[in-house]
Amino acid sequence: MYKVKFYRGDYLERQLRANEDNCRGYLEHHFNSSSSTTANYAVVITGYNASHTSKNWGRWYSQAVSQDFDVPIGGDNGIKVGGYNGRGDYNLKFTSMPAILVEPLFASNPQHAPWIRLENGQTRLASIICESVLRFFQEGGLIGFSVGHKYKASRPDDRGAPVYGGGWEADYAEEVLNRAKQMLETVDQPQEQREIRVIKGNEVLWAGDVDPDIEVKWDPARGILRIEDI
């Protein structure tokens, strides 16, 4: 149902090739970095010419990262249109499909770095990408992935920012995207029902479909997840 293709080369070349392939959506992955080790938020860049779908996709993604990793949402409700002083806009402006540039965590933050470097965090980030694609591109099709900084002909040694504790931004971003590709390419049908899941780490302990109108409540005092019965 879904097929994922990685695009390499300079950013313009990647976008034009994704257009030629009629990608349904295009996602470029970065990690943020700052001179301050306490910088702490999730944000998605969209182009100045971004569609409503791009902006909604970006906001949903930022909110999902915020909930999963307990980090604040940056930008305007999770998105930064046009990037930072135009940086990031060029990475997306030539796409003819919904496109986002994600910066979920800070490579420079000692609390974020283990999530970036280790399998558990990478899998959680990949799951959010996968779920976002399922939500916004329900008919399936080809999804384009781009690893920020890496594989540019103009700067072949660019790996982005160093990650606190070791390694480089682009290499870990590629790990996340590879995991998301594996998840997406195992999907064989659209999610047509509202699904509730109970997850421990990355293990799904329980999953079930519920009526779209049913209210789901979590009671932290009693440790009960209650699915109301209509």
MOGIWO-V806803 format. One record per helix or strand. SS is the DSSP state (~ for helix, > for strand). FROM is the first residue (numbers start at 1). LEN is the number of residues. If there is no record, write none. Layout:
{{SS & FROM & LEN} {SS & FROM & LEN}}
This chain:
{{> & 2 & 5} {~ & 11 & 10} {> & 25 & 8} {> & 42 & 5} {~ & 52 & 18} {> & 73 & 1} {> & 76 & 1} {> & 79 & 3} {> & 83 & 2} {> & 87 & 2} {> & 98 & 9} {~ & 110 & 8} {~ & 119 & 18} {> & 141 & 7} {> & 162 & 1} {> & 168 & 1} {~ & 169 & 16} {> & 194 & 7} {> & 203 & 8} {> & 216 & 4} {> & 224 & 4}}
